[in-house]
Amino acid sequence: MKRSAFAPSPILIGGPDDSRRDDRVLIPPMTGAPERPPSDLIWSLSGETMGTTWSVRLVPPPGAAQGDFAAAVEEELARIVAVFSPWEVDSEICRFNAAPAGTWALSDDFWALLTQALDLADDVNGAVDPSLGALVDLWGFGPPGPRSVLLPLPSDEEVEAARAVSGWQKLRLHREAQAAIQIGGMKLDFSGIAKGHAVDRVSDRLSALGATSHLVEIGGELKGRGVKPDAQPWWVEIEAVAGSPEPRTVAALVDLAMATSGDGRRAFTHGGRLYSHTLDGATGRPVDNGLAQVTVFDASAMRADALATALTVLGPIEGPEMAEALGLAAHFTERTPDGLIERMTPASAAMLDDA
């Protein structure tokens, strides 16, 4: 698959062996002891997908073959690419985006993720929106490739033309037919949700094969289930914003997912100004609200991925307010004239281990 413009830098994986005394440790609330892992082994698998890399660490069940798990992961990822990749011309999403105006039946996988994405868009008033593909392409973050440095920024007229065929409220569904209505020129784009969705799908597949303890990572989005054979959780490190004075933060992903959105992950510079790949559908332009990074924890990697994007769009005031209203565990890092500042929601602060 061609490289996506959204591929982030790799996530850092931490653990007890490389932790420092001044680390901050986040531990999610648990109602009981985690399930015993199926064996005393840990296998590591890795590869490439969706324009980025994937990695899996798993505790296999007795008698399992490592090759079977690698093949299962690759098969699951290939199915997702065939449906949701805007870089593959024969994918289902590309066929819908190129279709003339009309009502088009969708596969079960496409329908399920689209309806979930629209429900999330409704929850956050469009701060995450799966219908912004025309704007994504216009700003140089989609399959047509980066905008030439010789070109000016998109004009107001170009932005408004792309906005005319964008917006989750313009996308109508025919629920009885499991179909979406293409208004003509609308381009769907799941880049703000697809990696998290893929993490969930791979995690479910591993569990179904008996590897009930595992850590899945795709392009920086992660999900951990169960614990390791030594009863330690799957430790991961929250990627720090350059220049942040905060201590290193590690989190225990026990039946928990983590996703991060930030302006340093994919951007371009024009006229000395940084333009982030995260777009605000309300303006049709890259967000410019001071937020450097947002990290969200949730049981679902798809939700964490989508909500990290949504909170970034909402900004340093409305974002934390929305996160608290939704009961989310979230971290915000904001650039201010006085330097970087960090905010945690109450749910996130409750995860801090003060021992």
Disulfide bonds with the S-S distance in Angstrom:
none
